[in-house]
Amino acid sequence: MALAEDKQASNIVLLDLRRLNTVADYFVICTGGSERQLKAITESIDEGLAREYDLQPRIEGTADTGWVLLDYGDVVVHIFSVELRDRYRLERLWSKATPVVVLQ
């Protein structure tokens, strides 16, 4: 979460999904204000976790689409544009998940 916060991501949420599904244990959801910022957040998380933990995610989407997903297995990171975050409302979809951390 600090890697996203370092690139000025907003509305960062960590949801605990362990009791709800087998897809992932946690979702990290954050928002970037522009395509450039989405790319910077994505690169920061990807490079930081590769350097620190030697993790290589499966990446879906691109900054220009407004939604990038980094799948690390147990943790899935969703990086949204403001518009798509509001449209898809993952927090509402996973409303039974326990919010672990919420950073506005």
N, C-alpha and C positions, 0 to 999 in steps of 0.2 A: 504494500500500500504506500510505503514511503517513496518507492520508485515512481509511482503515478503522481503522488503529491509533489515531488520534486519538479515535475513538469507542469505544475499548476492545474492538474485534473481537479474537477469539482464533483461534489455529491458522491464521494467515494463510500461504497457500502460493501461490507463483507458479510455474506449470508452463510449460515451453517445449514447445509442440506442433508447432513448424515442420516437423520431419521426419516427423510422423505423420499429418497431415491437411491439408486446405485450408479447413476451417471457420474456424479462428482460429489465430493465431500463439501466443497465450498465454492461459492461464486463471489468473485470480486466484480463490482460494477462501478464504472466511473464515466465521467463526461468530459469531453474536450470541446472547446468553443469554436474550433476551426479545423479544416482538413490538416493544416500544418501541425496544429497541436495534437490531433489524434495520432499523427505519424510520430511525433516526438514522444508521446506517452508510450506508444507501442514499442518503439525502439528502446526506450529507457527500461521498460519492464523486461523485454526480451534479452537485451544485453546484460542487464544487472543480474538476472537469474541464471543466465549462462555462465557468467563470470563467477558468481558466488556459489552456485550449486551444480554447475555443469548440466543444466536442464535445457532441453530443446523442445519447444512446444509445437504442436500442430497448429498452424495459423489459418484462419478462415477470414475472408473479407479483407478489405483494404481501406485506408483512410478516406479515399475519395467516395466510398460507398456510405460512409457514416457509421459503420459498425465493424469493429475488428474483434475477433475472438481468438484468444490464446489458450489453447487446451494443454494443460500440464498433467492431465490425468485426474488426480484428486482435486485439483484446483483449476477452475476455468475463469479466465479474466475476460470481461466484456467491456470494450471501450467504445462508447457511443458518442455521436453528435447529439446536440441538445434536442433536435427534432426527432431523431429515431429513438432516443431514450424515452421521450414523452410518448411516442407512438407505441412502442412495445411494452413499456412498463413492466419489466421483469420482476421488480419488487412486488408488484401487485399479483403477478402470475404465481410467484413463489411466496405468497403472503404468510404461509404457515412456517416458513423458514425462520430460524432465530437470527436476528441481526446481531452480529458480534461486535462490529465497529461501524460507526457512521460518522463520516467527516464531511461537513458542509463546506 
